[in-house]
Amino acid sequence: MGMMAALIKFRVTLVLAVLLVLLGAAAGLATFQLGRIVSRQARSDTATEICTMLQHQQYAALTELVDPAPVPPSASGTFDAQTFQTQLQSLDQQQGTVNECSWSSLELSDESGTYQFVIRRRSPTVSSATTVILEHEPDNGWLISRRSTFTSHPI
């Protein structure tokens, strides 16, 4: 009887250990998936925020979302926030301020997202499409890549 009780105790302990490992793996997978969902939501929040900033001419705030790192060959050299703001203000003067802004995702991954923004300006009524690339920076969230084309060339 003592041997049988020890065997049952061992089996119960083994089953509990296996269940604990399986629960840990499931919890790890759930945490990973939740992180991906939160990251995707934050990315779409950033895209919406970009539209809002364009509509309200909040160009200084928009430059804070730009990753200043060079992206050769299209955007090499130092990022000049003032030049970027001046380019956007110049578009406002030439084509009117942004009246409407919408976006749709073109390509998404865990580390980046490519979006098409459709921008309608007030006067004269001008619509344009621009490509914005968001890249995930672990310490800074979603930032605008300098490969994005808010104006006729990368920023």
NORLINMO-V816009 format. One record per pair of residues at least 4 apart in sequence whose ideal C-beta (glycine too) atoms are under 8 Angstrom apart, sorted by sequence separation. I is the first residue (numbers start at 1). J is the second residue. If there is no record, write none. Layout:
I_J, I_J
This chain:
1_5, 2_6, 3_7, 4_8, 5_9, 6_10, 7_11, 8_12, 9_13, 10_14, 11_15, 12_16, 13_17, 14_18, 15_19, 16_20, 17_21, 18_22, 19_23, 20_24, 21_25, 22_26, 23_27, 24_28, 25_29, 26_30, 27_31, 28_32, 29_33, 30_34, 31_35, 32_36, 33_37, 34_38, 35_39, 36_40, 37_41, 38_42, 39_43, 40_44, 41_45, 42_46, 43_47, 44_48, 45_49, 46_50, 47_51, 48_52, 49_53, 50_54, 51_55, 52_56, 53_57, 58_62, 59_63, 60_64, 61_65, 62_66, 71_75, 72_76, 75_79, 80_84, 81_85, 82_86, 83_87, 84_88, 85_89, 86_90, 87_91, 88_92, 89_93, 90_94, 91_95, 92_96, 108_112, 109_113, 121_125, 137_141, 144_148, 149_153, 151_155, 53_58, 70_75, 71_76, 79_84, 92_97, 107_112, 108_113, 120_125, 121_126, 136_141, 137_142, 149_154, 150_155, 52_58, 53_59, 70_76, 92_98, 107_113, 108_114, 120_126, 121_127, 136_142, 137_143, 148_154, 149_155, 70_77, 107_114, 120_127, 121_128, 135_142, 136_143, 147_154, 148_155, 53_61, 54_62, 70_78, 105_113, 106_114, 119_127, 134_142, 135_143, 146_154, 53_62, 70_79, 105_114, 106_115, 118_127, 119_128, 134_143, 146_155, 68_78, 69_79, 105_115, 106_116, 118_128, 119_129, 134_144, 135_145, 68_79, 104_115, 118_129, 119_130, 133_144, 134_145, 144_155, 50_62, 53_65, 103_115, 104_116, 117_129, 132_144, 133_145, 66_79, 103_116, 116_129, 117_130, 103_117, 116_130, 117_131, 133_147, 50_65, 66_81, 102_117, 103_118, 116_131, 117_132, 133_148, 49_65, 101_117, 102_118, 115_131, 116_132, 132_148, 101_118, 114_131, 115_132, 131_148, 132_149, 63_81, 66_84, 100_118, 101_119, 114_132, 115_133, 130_148, 131_149, 132_150, 46_65, 100_119, 101_120, 114_133, 115_134, 130_149, 100_120, 113_133, 114_134, 130_150, 60_81, 63_84, 98_119, 99_120, 112_133, 113_134, 63_85, 98_120, 99_121, 112_134, 62_85, 98_121, 99_122, 112_135, 97_121, 98_122, 111_135, 112_136, 59_84, 60_85, 96_121, 97_122, 106_131, 111_136, 59_85, 62_88, 95_121, 96_122, 99_125, 110_136, 96_123, 96_124, 59_88, 92_121, 95_124, 96_125, 103_132, 113_142, 59_89, 91_121, 96_126, 57_88, 95_126, 57_89, 95_128, 112_145, 54_88, 57_92, 57_97, 57_98, 55_97, 55_98, 54_98, 55_99, 55_100, 55_101, 54_101, 52_101, 51_101, 50_101, 51_102, 51_103, 50_103, 48_103, 47_103, 47_105, 91_151, 44_105, 88_150, 54_117, 87_150, 88_151, 87_151, 43_108, 54_119, 47_113, 51_117, 84_150, 50_117, 79_146, 40_108, 47_115, 67_135, 87_155, 43_113, 47_117, 67_137, 39_110, 75_146, 84_155, 74_146, 75_147, 67_140, 74_147, 36_110, 71_145, 71_146, 67_143, 70_146, 71_147, 79_155, 65_142, 66_143, 67_144, 69_146, 65_143, 66_144, 67_145, 68_146, 65_144, 67_146, 74_153, 75_154, 66_146, 74_154, 75_155, 50_132, 62_144, 71_154, 47_132, 47_134, 46_134, 66_155, 43_134, 43_136, 50_144, 46_141, 46_142, 39_136, 42_141, 43_142, 42_142
